[in-house]
Amino acid sequence: MNSLEDQLKNLFPDHEPSEIPKESEEPTIWMQNDPLICKYEKRKGKPITIIEGYTGADSDFKILAKELKQLLSVGGSFKNEQIIIQGDYRDKIMQFLEKKGFKVKRVGG
């Protein structure tokens, strides 16, 4: 049983395998001076945490939303320049954002 690499060498004998560039550990996210707003609300009787006030690119904020959802193992979404996380995770979210270098301001509650 040949490995996939051996099979490819047989099919393409002249090909020189190149080093695949590794992606950087973390995508770089634009840091801002203004604090992010972290607030708690209840919608339809369920608690949610909202992060807003990011002035960088939407794509960076979406990356941040994805990282938060993975960190907390919860659902959430990105809409209208807000990250909406299901559940009340203000403390954990604020710690995570501060580790990343953001200033965070807690609003309400």
MIMARRO-156266 format. One line per field, with one value per atom (N, C-alpha, C): residue number from 0; residue in three letters; chain; atom name; x, y, z. Coordinates in Angstrom, 3 decimals. Last residue first. Example, Ala and Ser with C-alpha at 12.3 -4.5 7.8 and 13.67 -1.06 7.14 Angstrom:
// residues 2
domar 1/1/1/0/0/0
gukol SER/SER/SER/ALA/ALA/ALA
nuse A/A/A/A/A/A
dofi N/CA/C/N/CA/C
xx 12.850/13.670/12.900/13.190/12.300/13.200
yy -2.250/-1.060/0.030/-5.690/-4.500/-3.300
zz 7.080/7.140/7.870/7.800/7.800/7.800
// end
This chain:
// residues 109
domar 108/108/108/107/107/107/106/106/106/105/105/105/104/104/104/103/103/103/102/102/102/101/101/101/100/100/100/99/99/99/98/98/98/97/97/97/96/96/96/95/95/95/94/94/94/93/93/93/92/92/92/91/91/91/90/90/90/89/89/89/88/88/88/87/87/87/86/86/86/85/85/85/84/84/84/83/83/83/82/82/82/81/81/81/80/80/80/79/79/79/78/78/78/77/77/77/76/76/76/75/75/75/74/74/74/73/73/73/72/72/72/71/71/71/70/70/70/69/69/69/68/68/68/67/67/67/66/66/66/65/65/65/64/64/64/63/63/63/62/62/62/61/61/61/60/60/60/59/59/59/58/58/58/57/57/57/56/56/56/55/55/55/54/54/54/53/53/53/52/52/52/51/51/51/50/50/50/49/49/49/48/48/48/47/47/47/46/46/46/45/45/45/44/44/44/43/43/43/42/42/42/41/41/41/40/40/40/39/39/39/38/38/38/37/37/37/36/36/36/35/35/35/34/34/34/33/33/33/32/32/32/31/31/31/30/30/30/29/29/29/28/28/28/27/27/27/26/26/26/25/25/25/24/24/24/23/23/23/22/22/22/21/21/21/20/20/20/19/19/19/18/18/18/17/17/17/16/16/16/15/15/15/14/14/14/13/13/13/12/12/12/11/11/11/10/10/10/9/9/9/8/8/8/7/7/7/6/6/6/5/5/5/4/4/4/3/3/3/2/2/2/1/1/1/0/0/0
gukol GLY/GLY/GLY/GLY/GLY/GLY/VAL/VAL/VAL/ARG/ARG/ARG/LYS/LYS/LYS/VAL/VAL/VAL/LYS/LYS/LYS/PHE/PHE/PHE/GLY/GLY/GLY/LYS/LYS/LYS/LYS/LYS/LYS/GLU/GLU/GLU/LEU/LEU/LEU/PHE/PHE/PHE/GLN/GLN/GLN/MET/MET/MET/ILE/ILE/ILE/LYS/LYS/LYS/ASP/ASP/ASP/ARG/ARG/ARG/TYR/TYR/TYR/ASP/ASP/ASP/GLY/GLY/GLY/GLN/GLN/GLN/ILE/ILE/ILE/ILE/ILE/ILE/ILE/ILE/ILE/GLN/GLN/GLN/GLU/GLU/GLU/ASN/ASN/ASN/LYS/LYS/LYS/PHE/PHE/PHE/SER/SER/SER/GLY/GLY/GLY/GLY/GLY/GLY/VAL/VAL/VAL/SER/SER/SER/LEU/LEU/LEU/LEU/LEU/LEU/GLN/GLN/GLN/LYS/LYS/LYS/LEU/LEU/LEU/GLU/GLU/GLU/LYS/LYS/LYS/ALA/ALA/ALA/LEU/LEU/LEU/ILE/ILE/ILE/LYS/LYS/LYS/PHE/PHE/PHE/ASP/ASP/ASP/SER/SER/SER/ASP/ASP/ASP/ALA/ALA/ALA/GLY/GLY/GLY/THR/THR/THR/TYR/TYR/TYR/GLY/GLY/GLY/GLU/GLU/GLU/ILE/ILE/ILE/ILE/ILE/ILE/THR/THR/THR/ILE/ILE/ILE/PRO/PRO/PRO/LYS/LYS/LYS/GLY/GLY/GLY/LYS/LYS/LYS/ARG/ARG/ARG/LYS/LYS/LYS/GLU/GLU/GLU/TYR/TYR/TYR/LYS/LYS/LYS/CYS/CYS/CYS/ILE/ILE/ILE/LEU/LEU/LEU/PRO/PRO/PRO/ASP/ASP/ASP/ASN/ASN/ASN/GLN/GLN/GLN/MET/MET/MET/TRP/TRP/TRP/ILE/ILE/ILE/THR/THR/THR/PRO/PRO/PRO/GLU/GLU/GLU/GLU/GLU/GLU/SER/SER/SER/GLU/GLU/GLU/LYS/LYS/LYS/PRO/PRO/PRO/ILE/ILE/ILE/GLU/GLU/GLU/SER/SER/SER/PRO/PRO/PRO/GLU/GLU/GLU/HIS/HIS/HIS/ASP/ASP/ASP/PRO/PRO/PRO/PHE/PHE/PHE/LEU/LEU/LEU/ASN/ASN/ASN/LYS/LYS/LYS/LEU/LEU/LEU/GLN/GLN/GLN/ASP/ASP/ASP/GLU/GLU/GLU/LEU/LEU/LEU/SER/SER/SER/ASN/ASN/ASN/MET/MET/MET
nuse A/A/A/A/A/A/A/A/A/A/A/A/A/A/A/A/A/A/A/A/A/A/A/A/A/A/A/A/A/A/A/A/A/A/A/A/A/A/A/A/A/A/A/A/A/A/A/A/A/A/A/A/A/A/A/A/A/A/A/A/A/A/A/A/A/A/A/A/A/A/A/A/A/A/A/A/A/A/A/A/A/A/A/A/A/A/A/A/A/A/A/A/A/A/A/A/A/A/A/A/A/A/A/A/A/A/A/A/A/A/A/A/A/A/A/A/A/A/A/A/A/A/A/A/A/A/A/A/A/A/A/A/A/A/A/A/A/A/A/A/A/A/A/A/A/A/A/A/A/A/A/A/A/A/A/A/A/A/A/A/A/A/A/A/A/A/A/A/A/A/A/A/A/A/A/A/A/A/A/A/A/A/A/A/A/A/A/A/A/A/A/A/A/A/A/A/A/A/A/A/A/A/A/A/A/A/A/A/A/A/A/A/A/A/A/A/A/A/A/A/A/A/A/A/A/A/A/A/A/A/A/A/A/A/A/A/A/A/A/A/A/A/A/A/A/A/A/A/A/A/A/A/A/A/A/A/A/A/A/A/A/A/A/A/A/A/A/A/A/A/A/A/A/A/A/A/A/A/A/A/A/A/A/A/A/A/A/A/A/A/A/A/A/A/A/A/A/A/A/A/A/A/A/A/A/A/A/A/A/A/A/A/A/A/A/A/A/A/A/A/A/A/A/A/A/A/A
dofi N/CA/C/N/CA/C/N/CA/C/N/CA/C/N/CA/C/N/CA/C/N/CA/C/N/CA/C/N/CA/C/N/CA/C/N/CA/C/N/CA/C/N/CA/C/N/CA/C/N/CA/C/N/CA/C/N/CA/C/N/CA/C/N/CA/C/N/CA/C/N/CA/C/N/CA/C/N/CA/C/N/CA/C/N/CA/C/N/CA/C/N/CA/C/N/CA/C/N/CA/C/N/CA/C/N/CA/C/N/CA/C/N/CA/C/N/CA/C/N/CA/C/N/CA/C/N/CA/C/N/CA/C/N/CA/C/N/CA/C/N/CA/C/N/CA/C/N/CA/C/N/CA/C/N/CA/C/N/CA/C/N/CA/C/N/CA/C/N/CA/C/N/CA/C/N/CA/C/N/CA/C/N/CA/C/N/CA/C/N/CA/C/N/CA/C/N/CA/C/N/CA/C/N/CA/C/N/CA/C/N/CA/C/N/CA/C/N/CA/C/N/CA/C/N/CA/C/N/CA/C/N/CA/C/N/CA/C/N/CA/C/N/CA/C/N/CA/C/N/CA/C/N/CA/C/N/CA/C/N/CA/C/N/CA/C/N/CA/C/N/CA/C/N/CA/C/N/CA/C/N/CA/C/N/CA/C/N/CA/C/N/CA/C/N/CA/C/N/CA/C/N/CA/C/N/CA/C/N/CA/C/N/CA/C/N/CA/C/N/CA/C/N/CA/C/N/CA/C/N/CA/C/N/CA/C/N/CA/C/N/CA/C/N/CA/C/N/CA/C/N/CA/C/N/CA/C/N/CA/C/N/CA/C/N/CA/C/N/CA/C/N/CA/C/N/CA/C/N/CA/C
xx -26.114/-25.992/-24.752/-24.403/-25.609/-25.285/-21.372/-22.528/-23.716/-17.910/-19.111/-20.263/-15.503/-16.332/-17.609/-12.188/-13.588/-14.324/-9.580/-10.162/-11.638/-7.647/-8.741/-9.064/-5.817/-5.311/-6.381/-6.439/-6.136/-5.615/-7.139/-5.925/-5.475/-9.569/-8.467/-7.133/-11.102/-10.825/-9.654/-11.166/-10.626/-10.221/-12.486/-11.131/-10.447/-14.968/-14.135/-12.686/-15.894/-15.664/-14.737/-16.185/-15.246/-14.900/-18.146/-16.840/-15.812/-20.402/-19.684/-18.279/-22.116/-20.702/-19.852/-25.120/-24.473/-23.022/-26.303/-25.937/-25.253/-25.021/-26.125/-25.628/-23.820/-23.464/-24.614/-23.413/-24.435/-24.088/-21.659/-21.533/-22.561/-22.599/-22.647/-22.343/-23.112/-21.902/-21.942/-25.414/-25.486/-24.320/-24.291/-25.267/-25.154/-23.275/-22.697/-23.676/-24.092/-24.137/-23.468/-24.012/-24.026/-24.066/-23.533/-23.960/-23.930/-20.535/-21.945/-22.248/-17.915/-18.714/-20.205/-16.188/-17.276/-18.126/-14.418/-13.908/-14.986/-16.161/-15.385/-14.880/-17.148/-18.087/-17.356/-14.756/-15.531/-16.477/-14.016/-13.140/-13.891/-16.176/-15.936/-15.074/-15.805/-17.050/-16.840/-13.340/-13.445/-14.692/-14.135/-13.116/-13.196/-15.854/-16.404/-15.432/-14.046/-15.034/-15.672/-12.706/-11.975/-12.936/-14.778/-14.178/-13.395/-15.310/-16.297/-15.679/-12.513/-13.211/-14.187/-13.086/-12.266/-13.127/-14.527/-14.446/-13.587/-16.920/-15.683/-15.650/-19.243/-18.330/-17.014/-20.248/-20.358/-19.332/-21.580/-20.333/-20.465/-23.958/-23.733/-22.406/-25.372/-24.309/-24.024/-28.599/-27.593/-26.570/-31.111/-30.011/-29.079/-34.550/-33.251/-32.136/-36.955/-36.758/-35.412/-36.608/-37.534/-37.284/-33.613/-34.493/-35.309/-31.882/-32.730/-33.622/-28.408/-29.835/-30.575/-25.398/-26.251/-27.691/-22.424/-23.640/-24.506/-19.556/-20.022/-21.267/-17.913/-19.012/-19.505/-14.452/-15.602/-16.656/-12.948/-13.302/-14.471/-10.689/-11.983/-12.334/-8.438/-8.265/-9.563/-8.083/-8.595/-8.390/-6.486/-6.761/-7.186/-7.314/-7.032/-7.435/-5.800/-7.043/-6.676/-4.275/-4.103/-5.400/-4.901/-5.050/-4.921/-2.339/-3.589/-3.701/-0.200/-0.953/-2.321/-0.234/0.199/-0.731/0.023/-0.694/-0.219/2.910/1.969/1.310/3.360/3.509/2.448/4.720/3.440/3.591/7.419/6.984/5.675/6.824/7.249/6.755/8.049/7.130/7.685/8.426/9.192/8.250/7.538/7.092/8.011/8.143/8.951/8.632/6.272/7.671/8.516/3.305/3.989/5.467/2.658/1.853/2.575/4.552/4.461/3.702/3.950/5.267/5.266/1.401/1.530/2.881/2.104/1.236/1.346/3.574/4.229/3.415/1.519/2.668/3.397/-0.130/-0.638/0.514/1.726/1.137/0.677/0.808/1.604/0.908/0.844/0.000/0.885
yy 46.255/45.054/44.979/48.310/47.693/46.490/47.626/48.525/47.742/47.719/46.957/47.938/48.018/48.778/47.980/47.220/46.801/47.583/47.378/47.977/47.609/44.587/45.555/46.170/42.557/43.922/44.980/39.991/40.302/41.728/40.239/39.493/39.795/41.562/42.287/41.589/39.515/40.705/41.505/37.700/37.299/38.523/39.241/38.741/38.391/39.628/40.783/40.362/36.989/37.738/38.918/36.372/35.611/36.365/38.330/38.268/37.551/37.837/39.108/38.999/35.831/35.506/36.764/34.685/35.802/35.416/33.676/33.469/34.692/33.961/33.415/33.125/37.000/35.691/35.213/39.059/38.625/37.194/41.806/40.362/40.016/44.253/43.756/42.265/45.293/45.694/45.367/43.790/45.229/45.739/40.683/41.469/42.922/37.578/38.887/39.629/35.261/35.766/37.130/32.061/33.510/33.962/29.358/29.940/31.452/28.249/28.651/29.196/27.885/26.750/27.076/29.914/29.681/28.458/29.773/29.821/29.397/29.932/28.711/28.644/32.522/31.394/30.078/33.986/34.011/32.825/33.449/33.048/33.003/34.634/33.198/32.689/37.311/36.627/35.121/37.796/37.905/37.165/37.586/36.657/36.627/39.768/38.415/37.366/41.825/41.645/40.260/41.595/41.397/41.113/42.222/40.888/40.577/44.905/43.892/42.501/46.756/46.103/45.051/48.808/48.228/47.605/49.641/50.572/50.045/48.350/48.087/48.971/48.494/49.623/49.395/45.542/46.515/47.616/42.559/43.322/44.250/41.221/41.964/42.707/38.260/39.237/39.901/37.227/37.349/38.396/35.092/36.042/36.052/35.048/34.376/35.409/36.320/35.611/34.934/37.671/36.534/35.665/38.731/38.785/37.507/40.693/39.510/39.715/41.657/41.894/40.575/43.274/42.114/42.516/44.426/44.595/43.338/46.012/44.661/44.791/47.913/47.915/46.483/48.614/47.861/47.870/51.909/50.613/49.947/53.200/53.284/51.923/52.313/52.994/53.064/49.016/50.388/50.985/46.788/47.228/48.695/44.413/45.817/46.187/41.274/42.043/43.473/38.690/39.968/40.767/35.303/36.402/37.728/33.393/34.125/35.170/32.008/31.433/32.090/32.120/32.641/32.099/29.155/30.379/30.835/28.075/27.901/29.229/27.267/28.289/28.085/24.263/24.948/25.991/23.845/24.011/24.777/21.770/23.020/23.054/19.072/19.546/20.806/19.133/19.340/19.830/16.864/17.888/17.927/14.803/16.014/17.070/12.754/12.543/13.817/12.362/13.599/13.516/9.757/10.445/11.662/9.177/8.327/9.023/11.146/11.165/10.321/10.286/11.560/11.660/7.939/7.873/9.148/9.003/8.137/8.056/10.395/11.143/10.328/8.338/9.310/10.083/5.274/6.460/7.406/2.003/3.224/4.377/-1.192/0.000/1.250
zz 34.561/35.397/36.190/32.145/32.705/33.554/30.553/30.598/31.154/30.708/31.060/31.215/28.266/29.199/29.432/27.481/27.521/28.591/25.190/26.395/26.356/24.001/23.865/25.217/24.201/24.146/23.958/24.729/23.332/23.180/27.366/27.041/25.616/27.016/27.642/27.392/25.898/25.099/25.680/28.078/26.787/25.958/30.041/30.293/28.970/28.759/29.080/29.349/28.632/27.395/27.658/31.351/30.518/29.242/32.088/32.752/31.887/30.355/30.351/30.933/29.563/29.701/29.777/29.469/30.167/30.450/26.153/27.550/28.136/22.959/23.755/25.165/21.732/22.277/23.150/19.073/20.027/20.440/18.106/18.318/19.380/15.696/17.072/17.059/13.150/13.866/15.358/12.415/12.669/13.513/13.759/12.987/13.366/14.367/14.113/13.227/17.024/15.661/15.592/18.713/18.671/17.229/21.037/19.776/19.858/22.738/22.678/21.296/23.729/23.242/23.258/24.305/25.257/24.911/22.135/23.503/24.496/19.941/20.171/21.606/20.272/20.276/20.528/20.045/21.289/21.371/17.389/18.489/19.821/16.032/15.904/17.056/16.722/17.089/17.065/15.501/16.951/17.448/12.860/13.379/14.904/12.762/12.562/13.081/13.024/14.096/13.988/10.610/11.866/13.019/8.839/8.772/10.053/9.378/9.754/9.784/10.680/9.571/10.090/13.631/12.569/11.477/15.790/14.667/13.521/17.979/17.240/16.009/19.433/19.532/18.820/21.315/20.223/20.421/22.347/22.271/21.083/24.517/23.275/23.383/25.645/25.870/24.529/26.792/25.745/26.167/28.194/28.381/27.175/27.177/27.239/27.369/26.789/28.055/28.191/24.417/24.441/25.678/25.695/24.532/24.517/27.909/27.787/26.588/27.989/27.744/27.828/28.741/28.959/28.698/27.008/27.800/27.777/26.400/26.679/27.554/24.039/25.001/25.155/23.828/23.331/24.430/23.961/24.551/23.823/21.500/22.189/22.781/20.138/21.415/22.206/18.668/18.702/20.073/16.452/17.823/17.796/14.058/14.302/15.724/14.273/14.362/14.721/12.538/13.228/13.150/13.367/12.426/13.175/14.859/15.031/13.935/13.538/14.652/14.822/9.974/11.262/12.349/8.050/8.397/9.770/6.361/7.468/7.767/3.003/4.051/5.126/2.131/2.251/3.345/0.019/1.402/1.423/-2.835/-2.207/-0.773/-4.709/-3.664/-3.010/-8.091/-6.863/-5.777/-10.609/-9.655/-8.439/-12.282/-12.405/-11.354/-11.813/-11.422/-11.454/-10.997/-11.409/-11.030/-10.280/-11.292/-11.854/-8.332/-9.513/-10.635/-6.461/-7.093/-8.360/-5.697/-6.404/-7.111/-4.367/-5.546/-6.369/-2.230/-3.224/-4.503/-0.894/-1.414/-2.490/-0.102/-1.068/-1.700/0.047/0.658/-0.448/-1.066/-1.182/-0.476/0.000/0.000/0.000
// end
